[in-house]
Every structure is written in structure tokens, then in C-alpha cells.
Amino acid sequence: MREQFGKKATKLDLEKYASSPQWDGKKFVNQEVTTMAINFQSLPKLLYKQFCEKEGREPIKKLPIIPFDKKAFLSPSETTKFIWYGHSVLLLRMQGQTLLIDPMLGNNAAPIAPFSVNRFSENTLALIDDFPEIDLLLLSHDHYDHLDYESIQKLKPKVKKYLVALGVARHLVHWGIDQDAITEFDWWDQTTVDGVAITFTPTRHFSGRGLTDRAKSLWGGWVFKTALETIWFSGDSGYGKHFKEIGAKLGPFDFAFMESGQYNEHWHQIHMYPEESVQAAIDGKAKKIMPVHWAGFSLAQHSWIDPVTRFVAESQKMKISYGVPKLGQLISVDAPYPHSPWWADE
């Protein structure tokens, strides 16, 4: 369990972070003032609801995952293909490269807490056995529901390069990843890998894996641009002005994976309501969208299907194209998107 904490920032780390425009002298900060409305008086009630009142917040039965078809995934394609594995885990095939985003495939999203937050699907770590070589593994921030020690360890033999938010490298190095294989990104930093231009984009969130490292690493989203398409992974975020800025600088987007889930009035500034997720996609000039950050864990008090039902309703209202694939379903960005409410059967 101690390994899951990762690595505390050293003096040298803090000196490096100080060169970032997002560093205020002690920590990384958002573009807009961002707070969480949680105090010591409300905390016991929140914790009780989180760990004890679970009716409707988890599926009645474990969610199935469509088996991985390596041949279909690796077959040549001009446009991007992807598979979503619940929460924010995305496996993409782009320009002949395999990318893996926020691969938290472990069973427990609260490994250091007294009560576990178990995954809606079973044996997800075993999925890694069938994955092909990972050209690029990308990490948006260091929260436990996005960065998992067990997943990183199992993926280690398959991964060639790691692209991570500034400050996240120290955890990976502590876990045995070669420093030379890791590139850290500040907001708006960009690199190009074999025809894919990758940019790290701002979000309105926070970071930390313990009581002493809050906001000691950065958080964000990712944009992927090829000669044929531009794809956006929003990352965890509250609603804010940065979405229009991302759209102005890097949009329009052919497809966008939008965070929709794990929201609550007490932390509304760091996680959007589903209606805001759709608006954020519109702000960013996305043409087609799908909700992520749901169907993996119950990290808030809403029902497990609330994020998707509200996202779909708002997408229809705003007349924006959307897709809601099943877990493990192989999707081509340029193909018709699945709209069936599969969650109603679970």
C-alpha cells in the first residue's frame, strides 16, 4: 500500500516546478480561483454517504467488457480507432501507433482509504495481458482513479514512452520507470511523435496522492492532431474559460472525450455537471463527443447512470453528435457512433 503513495516532491523537484507559469511559489494553481466547499462539519456526513449509502450508485451486476480483438485493433486505418474501458481509460490506435490514456485498470480507486472503492467490472488488470506494445502512455494527473501503481507495474514491459503532467514523473521513477522514457508537460507544451502533434491543455482541477503533496504536480487534458483529424481528451475539470481558449488555439475537434461523472455540489468547481460537459465541448468547438469518467467507480453521490443519461439528454437538446460505446467496444472516429442505452440493461 505504501508504494501506491508514489514519491513526495524533493527540493530539486520544487525548484524545477518553480519555472512553470502555473506555480505560485508553493503549489500549482488554476487559471481561475478554485475551491471545494467541504469543511470539517460536513466531512463526516459526506464520508458516510460515500462509503455507506450505495443504493443506485453501483450497477446491480458487474459490467461486462467486450474481449479485446488485437487483429481488428491493429489493422491499418487512416483515421483513429479507440476502445474505452470505463472511467477515463482509453486505448487508441492513431497513425500506426498505440496510445493509452490514464490506464487505471486496478480494482480499487481508493487504495489508501479505510474503505475500498471497487470497480464496476471484474479482472480489469488482466486486460493488459492482451494489449499490444504501447507506443505512448499518457497521464493527465496523479489522482488514484487515473494513476495506479498496480497498472503501471503490469504495463511496464509493454510501454515505450510516457507523456505525463509536470510533476508526475517522480512517481513513475520511484516505481522503477526509466527517467529517460518520460517526458513531462506544462500547459500548452507540445511534442510531435511520428506524425501526431500532442499538446497538454489546461483544466480546472487539482492533484495529490496524500495529505502533504496537494497541487505539487500539474493536471490537464490532451489534444492529438494528425494530418487528417484533431482529437481532444478533456481531462478532469470544472467548467471554466479555458475551454474556449483550447478551442480557439487548437480546435475545431473532430472528436472529443469529455469528462462527465463524479460531480457533487461540494466540489463543483473541479468536476463539471453533465450539462456543463456538453457546453464545454461546444466551447471547444468539438463536432462529435462522448462522455468518460463514468462506468468505472462510484466516487460521488449521484447514481452510476446519471452522468450518461444527462449527457445524452443535453447533447440531444444542443443538437451535437454523440456516442455511447460499450466497455471494450472498438470504435472508429469516422464511423457511425453507437447510441443504444446499453446501461439500462445492467
N, C-alpha and C positions, 0 to 999 in steps of 0.2 A: 504493500500500500504506500509506503514511503516513496518509492520510485515514481508513483503517479504524480506527486507534487511537482516534479521537474526540478529546475535549478533556480535558486534565488539570484537576482541580478548582483553582480560584483561591482566594485568601484570602477573597474575598467569598462564594464558594460554601461554603467550610468554615464560615464564620460562620453562614450560613443553615442548614446541616445540624446545627449545634450545638443548635438549638432542638428537634430531634427527640428523643423519649424513647429512641430506638434508638441514639443517638450516645453513645459513651463518652468523648469528648474528642479522639479521634484517628480513629475509624472507626465504621461501623455494626456492630452486633453482633446475634447471635441471642438468642432468649429462653432457650435452653439452651446450655451450653458445647459448642462445636462445633469439632472439629479434623479434619485429614486426616492419616492415618498414612503420610505419604510423607517419606522422608529422602534425603539425597544418596547414600547407599549403594544404596537401592532404585530411585532415579530412572532410571539408565541401563537397567536391565532392563525397567522399565515402558515407557520410550520405545521400546525395541527391539520389545517386544510390540505396542505401539500402531501403530507405523509399518511394521513388517516382517512380523509374523505375522498375516496377514489371512484365512486359510482359515476359511470358515464365518461370518465376521463381516460379510460383504457378500453381497448377492444375486448369483447367477451371472450374471443379466442385469439390465439396468436396469428398475426398477419402473415400469410404465405408470401414467399418470394419466388418469382419465376426463375428457374435454373439458368445459369449463365451459358450462353452459346458462343464459345470463343470463335468459331469459324465465322459466324454471322457478324460478330462484333469487329473482327479484324479484316473482313472482306473490304476490298477497295471501294472508296466512296469520295466523291468530290466535296460533299457537304458533311457537316458534323453529325455524328451519331452519339447518343448518350444513354446511360442507364441510371435511374435513380433508385437508391436503396433505403429510402426513408430518411427523415430528418434532413441533413444537408449533405449527405454522401452522394457524390456524382462521379461516375466513371464515363469519360468522354473519349471518343476517337476522332481526332482532328488533324487533318493534313498528314496522315500516316503516323501520327503519334498518339500514344495513350496517356491521358491526363486523369488524375484522381484528386478530387477536391474534398477537403475536410473528412477524411476517411475514419470517422469514429464508428467502428464496427463492433465495439465491445458491447457487453450485455448491460452494463451499469453506468449511467450518466452522472452518478454521484458516488464515485468510488471511495471518497474520504469521509462521507457523511455517515451518521449512525444508522440511517435507513437507506436502502438502495432505491434507485430509480431505474427500473428494469425496462429493457427494450420490448417493443410490441412484437418483434419477430424473434425466432429462435436460431441459435447456431450461426449467427452472422459473421463471427470471426472466421468460420470455415469457408466463407465465400472467397477469402483471399487466396486459398489454395488453387482456385481455378482461374484467378486473374492472370492476364499476360504480364510481360515486363512493363513496368510503369516508367515512362519516359520522364514525366514531371508529376510530382506530388505537391499540391498547393494547400497551404494552411492559412485561413483567414484571420484566426486569432487563437489564443491559447486556452479557452474555456474547455471544461471536461467533455462537453457534448460535441466538441469539434476536434479536439486533440486528445487522443487516448494512448496511453503507454502500451497496452497490450497490442493494439492495432499497429502501432509504429514498429514494434518489435517483430511482429509477424510479417509485415510488409518489407522490412529492411532488405532481404535478399533480392527483392524484385525491383527496387526503386533506383533509378539512375541519378536524378536530380530533385532537390527540394527547393521550392519557391515559397517563402514564408513572410509573414508580417514582421516588421522590425521588432526584435526582442525575443522572438520565438525560437531562434536558432539555439539559444543557450539550453533550452530543454532538450532539443534533439541531440546536441553534442553530449550532454550529460547522459543520454540514453544510448550512446555509442555510435551515433551517426557521424561520419567524417565531415569536418567543418568545410572542407573544400567542395563538398557536394551540395552545400546550402547557400542560397542567395537570399538576403533579407531585403525587404521593400518598405520604403516610406510611401506615403500617399503621393500618387502621380508618378512614382518611379516606373520605368518601363524597360523591358528587355524583349528581344526577338529571338525565338528558338525555332529554327528550321521552318521559316515562313509564317510563324504565329507570333504576332506582336502582343505582348502581355503587359497590362497596366494594373497597378494596385490602386484602388479607388477609395475615397473616404466613406466612412459610415458614422453613425451616431450610436456609439456603444461603449464598452469598456473591456478590460481584460483582467486576468489574475487567476491563480490556482490555489491561493492560500490567503491568510489574513495579512501578510506582510508584502505582497507583490502586486497589489491592485494598481492597474494602469501603468505597470512597469514594462509592458510590451504594447505594441500597437494593434489595431483592429481595422478591418476593411473588407472590400469586395474585390472582384477580379473582372477585367474585360479582356476578351480574346478577339483579335482582329486578324483575318486572313484576306487573301485576295478576293474571296467570294462572299464572306459573311462576317458579321460582328456579333459576338455573344457576350452577355453580361450576367455575372453571378453577383447578386446584390450584397450578400453578406448580412450578418445580423445588424439591425439598425432600427432606431426610432426614426420617425418621419422628420425631414428637415430640408433645408435649402440645397444641400449637397446633391440631391437627386437631379435637379435642374442643371446644376453645374456639370455633373457627369454627362448628362445628355448633350449639353452644349459643346463639351470638349471632345467627347468620344462617340456620341450617338450619330444617327439613329441605330437601334439594335434590331437585328433580325429575330433574336430570341433572348428572353431574359428569365433567369431563375430568381424568383422574388421570395424573400423571407416572409412567411405567413404562419405564425404559431408561437406559442409560449409567451403570450402577452398578458398583461394584467394592469389595472389602473394604477397600481403602486409602482410599476416600472414601465409606464407607457412611453417615456422618453427614450428608452433603449430597445423596445420591441414594438413594431407597428401593429395596429389592428388590421385585419384583412382588407378593409376598405382603403386604408392608407397604403397598403402594399400595392394595390392596383393603381392608386393615384401616383405613387412613386414611380411605377413603371411608365405611366403616361408622361410624367415629368421628364423621365429619362429618355423618352422617345423610343420605347420598345414597341415592336409590331406584334409580337406573339409572346405569351407569358405562361409560366406555370408556378404554382406555389411549392415551396420547400420549407424545411424547418418544422415539419409536422409528420405524423405517422411513424415516429420513432420512439419518442419518450413523452411522458407527461411531466412537464416542467412548470406548468401553470395550472390555474384552477378551472379553465374552460374545458368543455368536452373535447374528446380527441378528434371529432369530426368538425367542430366549429370553425377551425381555420379554413378548411377547404370549402365548406358549404357557403360561408360568407364571401370567400374569394371568388367562387364561381358566380354567385349572385351579383356581385359588384362588377365582375368582368362582363357579364351579360348586360347589365344596366349601362355600362360605359361603352358597350359595343367594341370591346377589344378581344382579339383572338386569344384563346387559352387552351391549355391541355392539362389533363389529369391522368398521367400514366399509372399503371400498377407498379408495385415494387418489383424491380428486376426486369421490367419490360424494355426492350430495345426500341428506341425512337430515333428517327431521322428528322433533323431540324426542318427539312424542306418537305416532309411528308404530312398527310392529314393527321391531326392530333386527336388522341382519344378523349372523348367527353363523357363516357359512361361513368356513373357514380358508383364505382366498384365498392366503395367503403360502406354503402348501405347494406351490403350482404355480409359484412364482417361483425 
